[in-house]
């Protein structure tokens, strides 16, 4: 059974598997979270760890050994423990174990904390290195939102995406194999809302380099009803905006990333991976973002 958080505005359901949000409904019963229809995309809002995106040939090398790991890592398919839970908060924990060490040779604790406050879910992801040596990883989230929210009154194309702060952003292209082209980004001024169109995702996700921002907000909003969501990430490296193409799926993902997919010319060594995070023994990294539903 999913864990439930509830207040006067929202009811949130979160699975222990993957510590994944599977439903957010307002008082009128409007469902904001994508329903994981396998025809398009079989997940709701997965946690990404210990990698974000694809590895070169789904392999990496660490300390002379080769390991195989699929896109976005294993946390999304792992069973988390519930450390604490009340009406508006829950803390999930994943500890390294024999199964994780077969594909990721580090000892770690990964906690995912959700707190519901009025119309907002605050998310804190904490990675702790409990090895005697440095640990290398990436971290992210991949929440999908129903677009349109009200199919009888609006369409996918009635929605727009706006980014704050407004300035020039580097947009990292993702190629047909899922690899990132960090060295040759496209510069784009995002001072006006970006109208949703299906071909916007023809070349996979739009990945914004937000590493210069202390705080970045991406708002997905209907031009017809003014309803939508706003995701705010703090000290984040990238934010991905994604939907399926050419299949016309009724959802859009807003994805805060502390890491990115391998480059096509990647060496395969985990230590050299693009935008990899490093923790020394007993250090931890806190990654925070909020989602507001309106």
PAGU-851485 format. One record per residue (C-alpha): residue number from 0; x, y, z. Coordinates in steps of 0.02 Angstrom, whole numbers, plus 50000, padded with zeros to 5 digits. Each point is the difference from the previous one (the first is absolute). Example, Ala and Ser with C-alpha at 12.3 -4.5 7.8 and 13.67 -1.06 7.14 Angstrom:
2
<pos:0; east:50615; north:49775; up:50390> .
<pos:1; east:50069; north:50172; up:49967> .
This chain:
294
<pos:0; east:50000; north:50000; up:50000> .
<pos:1; east:50064; north:50174; up:49960> .
<pos:2; east:50040; north:50122; up:50140> .
<pos:3; east:49874; north:50143; up:50007> .
<pos:4; east:50034; north:50182; up:50043> .
<pos:5; east:49850; north:50114; up:50016> .
<pos:6; east:49953; north:50178; up:50046> .
<pos:7; east:49855; north:50117; up:49960> .
<pos:8; east:50060; north:50024; up:49820> .
<pos:9; east:50084; north:49842; up:49935> .
<pos:10; east:50004; north:49811; up:50020> .
<pos:11; east:50166; north:49921; up:49954> .
<pos:12; east:50038; north:49815; up:49978> .
<pos:13; east:50179; north:49933; up:49998> .
<pos:14; east:50058; north:49822; up:49970> .
<pos:15; east:50135; north:49916; up:50104> .
<pos:16; east:50069; north:49930; up:49838> .
<pos:17; east:50112; north:50137; up:49936> .
<pos:18; east:49933; north:50125; up:50130> .
<pos:19; east:49898; north:50057; up:49849> .
<pos:20; east:49855; north:50122; up:50002> .
<pos:21; east:49857; north:49913; up:49909> .
<pos:22; east:49856; north:50121; up:50028> .
<pos:23; east:49966; north:50181; up:50048> .
<pos:24; east:49817; north:50052; up:50003> .
<pos:25; east:49922; north:50164; up:50051> .
<pos:26; east:49837; north:50018; up:50096> .
<pos:27; east:49899; north:49992; up:49840> .
<pos:28; east:50081; north:49834; up:49951> .
<pos:29; east:50111; north:50070; up:49863> .
<pos:30; east:50146; north:49880; up:49973> .
<pos:31; east:50165; north:50087; up:49964> .
<pos:32; east:50120; north:49851; up:49989> .
<pos:33; east:50019; north:49897; up:49842> .
<pos:34; east:49914; north:49830; up:50016> .
<pos:35; east:50144; north:49893; up:49931> .
<pos:36; east:49907; north:49935; up:49847> .
<pos:37; east:50124; north:49874; up:49927> .
<pos:38; east:49950; north:50048; up:49823> .
<pos:39; east:50098; north:50160; up:50025> .
<pos:40; east:50107; north:49993; up:50158> .
<pos:41; east:49979; north:49877; up:50143> .
<pos:42; east:50055; north:50111; up:50144> .
<pos:43; east:49927; north:50144; up:50102> .
<pos:44; east:50140; north:50098; up:50085> .
<pos:45; east:50157; north:49894; up:50022> .
<pos:46; east:50153; north:50043; up:50104> .
<pos:47; east:50161; north:49990; up:49899> .
<pos:48; east:50152; north:49926; up:50088> .
<pos:49; east:50146; north:49965; up:49989> .
<pos:50; east:50000; north:50061; up:49820> .
<pos:51; east:49896; north:50121; up:49898> .
<pos:52; east:49968; north:49954; up:49819> .
<pos:53; east:50095; north:49869; up:49902> .
<pos:54; east:50175; north:49933; up:50021> .
<pos:55; east:50104; north:49966; up:49846> .
<pos:56; east:49939; north:49826; up:49946> .
<pos:57; east:49918; north:49988; up:50173> .
<pos:58; east:50171; north:49963; up:50077> .
<pos:59; east:50128; north:50089; up:50107> .
<pos:60; east:50172; north:49964; up:50073> .
<pos:61; east:50052; north:50027; up:50180> .
<pos:62; east:50159; north:49942; up:50086> .
<pos:63; east:50046; north:49889; up:49853> .
<pos:64; east:49833; north:49909; up:49995> .
<pos:65; east:49857; north:50017; up:49875> .
<pos:66; east:49819; north:50016; up:50058> .
<pos:67; east:49835; north:49996; up:49905> .
<pos:68; east:49860; north:50121; up:50046> .
<pos:69; east:49847; north:50055; up:49905> .
<pos:70; east:49939; north:50177; up:49970> .
<pos:71; east:49965; north:50104; up:50157> .
<pos:72; east:50067; north:49868; up:50121> .
<pos:73; east:49917; north:49879; up:50121> .
<pos:74; east:49918; north:50107; up:50135> .
<pos:75; east:49838; north:50014; up:49901> .
<pos:76; east:49977; north:49810; up:50009> .
<pos:77; east:50062; north:49977; up:50180> .
<pos:78; east:49893; north:49972; up:50154> .
<pos:79; east:50026; north:50142; up:50124> .
<pos:80; east:49973; north:49990; up:50187> .
<pos:81; east:49881; north:50122; up:50086> .
<pos:82; east:50100; north:50084; up:50138> .
<pos:83; east:49864; north:50120; up:50058> .
<pos:84; east:49825; north:50049; up:49947> .
<pos:85; east:49865; north:50119; up:50059> .
<pos:86; east:49853; north:50085; up:49916> .
<pos:87; east:50104; north:50121; up:49897> .
<pos:88; east:50177; north:49928; up:49999> .
<pos:89; east:50088; north:49838; up:49958> .
<pos:90; east:50183; north:49949; up:49993> .
<pos:91; east:50056; north:49853; up:49893> .
<pos:92; east:50171; north:49918; up:50013> .
<pos:93; east:50099; north:49887; up:49883> .
<pos:94; east:50158; north:49919; up:50066> .
<pos:95; east:50132; north:49921; up:49891> .
<pos:96; east:49992; north:49810; up:50002> .
<pos:97; east:50071; north:49846; up:49915> .
<pos:98; east:49890; north:50027; up:49846> .
<pos:99; east:50048; north:50183; up:49977> .
<pos:100; east:50185; north:49964; up:50026> .
<pos:101; east:50000; north:49880; up:49853> .
<pos:102; east:49967; north:50145; up:49882> .
<pos:103; east:50058; north:50148; up:50105> .
<pos:104; east:50149; north:49962; up:50115> .
<pos:105; east:49966; north:50131; up:50134> .
<pos:106; east:49919; north:50001; up:50171> .
<pos:107; east:49872; north:50139; up:50015> .
<pos:108; east:49841; north:50061; up:50081> .
<pos:109; east:49870; north:50085; up:49890> .
<pos:110; east:49856; north:50088; up:50087> .
<pos:111; east:49851; north:50080; up:49914> .
<pos:112; east:49896; north:50117; up:50108> .
<pos:113; east:49831; north:50069; up:49947> .
<pos:114; east:49910; north:50138; up:50093> .
<pos:115; east:49829; north:50066; up:49951> .
<pos:116; east:49965; north:50183; up:50038> .
<pos:117; east:49840; north:50076; up:49930> .
<pos:118; east:50014; north:49981; up:49809> .
<pos:119; east:50185; north:49952; up:49999> .
<pos:120; east:50100; north:49840; up:50021> .
<pos:121; east:50178; north:50032; up:50060> .
<pos:122; east:50122; north:49862; up:49953> .
<pos:123; east:50170; north:49974; up:50080> .
<pos:124; east:50115; north:49864; up:49933> .
<pos:125; east:50154; north:49961; up:50105> .
<pos:126; east:50144; north:49888; up:49947> .
<pos:127; east:50124; north:49947; up:50134> .
<pos:128; east:50168; north:49918; up:49965> .
<pos:129; east:50037; north:49865; up:50130> .
<pos:130; east:50154; north:49933; up:49908> .
<pos:131; east:50180; north:50022; up:50056> .
<pos:132; east:50034; north:50070; up:49825> .
<pos:133; east:49921; north:50134; up:49890> .
<pos:134; east:49833; north:49962; up:49918> .
<pos:135; east:49942; north:50054; up:49826> .
<pos:136; east:49819; north:50019; up:49948> .
<pos:137; east:49864; north:50104; up:49917> .
<pos:138; east:49827; north:50039; up:50068> .
<pos:139; east:49836; north:50063; up:49931> .
<pos:140; east:49811; north:49988; up:49990> .
<pos:141; east:49883; north:49970; up:49853> .
<pos:142; east:49821; north:50052; up:50046> .
<pos:143; east:49870; north:49989; up:49863> .
<pos:144; east:49846; north:50112; up:49997> .
<pos:145; east:49835; north:49978; up:49909> .
<pos:146; east:49986; north:50116; up:49850> .
<pos:147; east:49863; north:50044; up:49973> .
<pos:148; east:49928; north:49998; up:50176> .
<pos:149; east:49824; north:50024; up:49931> .
<pos:150; east:49990; north:49905; up:49833> .
<pos:151; east:49821; north:50054; up:49965> .
<pos:152; east:50045; north:50184; up:50011> .
<pos:153; east:50179; north:50015; up:49937> .
<pos:154; east:50136; north:49917; up:49898> .
<pos:155; east:50187; north:49965; up:50014> .
<pos:156; east:50037; north:50152; up:49892> .
<pos:157; east:49906; north:50114; up:50120> .
<pos:158; east:50143; north:49984; up:50125> .
<pos:159; east:50160; north:50100; up:50012> .
<pos:160; east:50162; north:49987; up:50098> .
<pos:161; east:50085; north:50150; up:50080> .
<pos:162; east:50168; north:50007; up:50088> .
<pos:163; east:50059; north:50118; up:50138> .
<pos:164; east:50118; north:50087; up:50012> .
<pos:165; east:49983; north:50063; up:49823> .
<pos:166; east:50166; north:50007; up:49908> .
<pos:167; east:50104; north:49909; up:49869> .
<pos:168; east:50012; north:49813; up:50031> .
<pos:169; east:50109; north:49865; up:49926> .
<pos:170; east:49891; north:49858; up:49937> .
<pos:171; east:50092; north:49834; up:49995> .
<pos:172; east:49946; north:49889; up:49857> .
<pos:173; east:49965; north:49815; up:50026> .
<pos:174; east:50035; north:49892; up:49847> .
<pos:175; east:49898; north:49854; up:49934> .
<pos:176; east:50098; north:49878; up:50109> .
<pos:177; east:49967; north:50097; up:50160> .
<pos:178; east:50173; north:50078; up:50015> .
<pos:179; east:50029; north:50183; up:50043> .
<pos:180; east:50093; north:50127; up:49895> .
<pos:181; east:50065; north:50111; up:50140> .
<pos:182; east:50141; north:50077; up:49899> .
<pos:183; east:49884; north:50074; up:49867> .
<pos:184; east:49846; north:50071; up:50087> .
<pos:185; east:49872; north:50111; up:49916> .
<pos:186; east:49982; north:50175; up:50073> .
<pos:187; east:49821; north:50057; up:50024> .
<pos:188; east:49922; north:50150; up:50086> .
<pos:189; east:49855; north:49940; up:50106> .
<pos:190; east:49914; north:50164; up:50040> .
<pos:191; east:49829; north:49948; up:49935> .
<pos:192; east:49894; north:49844; up:50030> .
<pos:193; east:50040; north:49855; up:49884> .
<pos:194; east:49840; north:49937; up:49919> .
<pos:195; east:49984; north:49810; up:50003> .
<pos:196; east:50003; north:49913; up:49833> .
<pos:197; east:50028; north:49817; up:49965> .
<pos:198; east:50154; north:50027; up:49892> .
<pos:199; east:50082; north:50092; up:50145> .
<pos:200; east:50052; north:49826; up:50059> .
<pos:201; east:50051; north:49932; up:49830> .
<pos:202; east:50181; north:49991; up:50059> .
<pos:203; east:49963; north:49935; up:50176> .
<pos:204; east:49998; north:50110; up:50155> .
<pos:205; east:50038; north:50185; up:50006> .
<pos:206; east:50139; north:50006; up:50130> .
<pos:207; east:50037; north:50170; up:50076> .
<pos:208; east:50169; north:50034; up:50081> .
<pos:209; east:49946; north:50089; up:50160> .
<pos:210; east:50163; north:49980; up:50094> .
<pos:211; east:50024; north:50189; up:50015> .
<pos:212; east:49834; north:50021; up:50091> .
<pos:213; east:49979; north:49982; up:50188> .
<pos:214; east:49816; north:49967; up:49966> .
<pos:215; east:49907; north:49957; up:49840> .
<pos:216; east:49812; north:49990; up:49976> .
<pos:217; east:49920; north:49915; up:49851> .
<pos:218; east:49812; north:50027; up:49986> .
<pos:219; east:49885; north:49893; up:49893> .
<pos:220; east:49833; north:50089; up:49980> .
<pos:221; east:49841; north:49994; up:49899> .
<pos:222; east:49960; north:50155; up:49899> .
<pos:223; east:49815; north:49953; up:50010> .
<pos:224; east:49971; north:49958; up:50184> .
<pos:225; east:50158; north:50075; up:50080> .
<pos:226; east:50026; north:49836; up:50094> .
<pos:227; east:50166; north:49909; up:50003> .
<pos:228; east:50156; north:49965; up:50100> .
<pos:229; east:50158; north:50093; up:50047> .
<pos:230; east:50162; north:49909; up:50041> .
<pos:231; east:50136; north:50095; up:50092> .
<pos:232; east:50173; north:49921; up:50016> .
<pos:233; east:50140; north:50065; up:50110> .
<pos:234; east:50185; north:49998; up:49949> .
<pos:235; east:49954; north:49881; up:49860> .
<pos:236; east:50111; north:49961; up:49851> .
<pos:237; east:49870; north:49964; up:49866> .
<pos:238; east:49813; north:49998; up:49975> .
<pos:239; east:49926; north:49888; up:49866> .
<pos:240; east:49832; north:50030; up:49915> .
<pos:241; east:49938; north:49844; up:49912> .
<pos:242; east:49854; north:49912; up:49919> .
<pos:243; east:49990; north:49859; up:49874> .
<pos:244; east:50021; north:50021; up:49812> .
<pos:245; east:49929; north:49950; up:49878> .
<pos:246; east:49872; north:49919; up:50116> .
<pos:247; east:49886; north:50138; up:50064> .
<pos:248; east:49999; north:49961; up:50185> .
<pos:249; east:49891; north:50109; up:50114> .
<pos:250; east:50138; north:50047; up:50122> .
<pos:251; east:50156; north:50107; up:50022> .
<pos:252; east:50145; north:49967; up:50119> .
<pos:253; east:50095; north:50136; up:50092> .
<pos:254; east:50163; north:49922; up:50060> .
<pos:255; east:50126; north:50074; up:50122> .
<pos:256; east:50170; north:49918; up:49974> .
<pos:257; east:50162; north:50002; up:50098> .
<pos:258; east:50089; north:49910; up:49858> .
<pos:259; east:49973; north:49958; up:49817> .
<pos:260; east:50012; north:49860; up:49871> .
<pos:261; east:50169; north:49947; up:49934> .
<pos:262; east:50073; north:50092; up:49854> .
<pos:263; east:50018; north:49901; up:49839> .
<pos:264; east:50190; north:50006; up:50017> .
<pos:265; east:49998; north:49949; up:50184> .
<pos:266; east:50151; north:49903; up:50063> .
<pos:267; east:49888; north:49885; up:50103> .
<pos:268; east:50093; north:50036; up:50161> .
<pos:269; east:49877; north:50048; up:50138> .
<pos:270; east:50120; north:50128; up:50074> .
<pos:271; east:50006; north:50090; up:49832> .
<pos:272; east:49813; north:49999; up:49967> .
<pos:273; east:49925; north:50168; up:49951> .
<pos:274; east:49942; north:50100; up:50152> .
<pos:275; east:50025; north:49855; up:50119> .
<pos:276; east:49984; north:50039; up:50186> .
<pos:277; east:50135; north:49944; up:50121> .
<pos:278; east:49981; north:49973; up:50187> .
<pos:279; east:50145; north:49968; up:50116> .
<pos:280; east:49977; north:49874; up:50143> .
<pos:281; east:49859; north:50047; up:50120> .
<pos:282; east:49948; north:50148; up:49891> .
<pos:283; east:49823; north:50025; up:49937> .
<pos:284; east:49914; north:50096; up:49861> .
<pos:285; east:49828; north:50080; up:50019> .
<pos:286; east:49898; north:50032; up:49843> .
<pos:287; east:49837; north:50097; up:50018> .
<pos:288; east:49853; north:50044; up:49891> .
<pos:289; east:49818; north:50051; up:50024> .
<pos:290; east:49845; north:49967; up:49894> .
<pos:291; east:49851; north:50117; up:50015> .
<pos:292; east:49832; north:49947; up:49929> .
<pos:293; east:49873; north:50132; up:49949> .
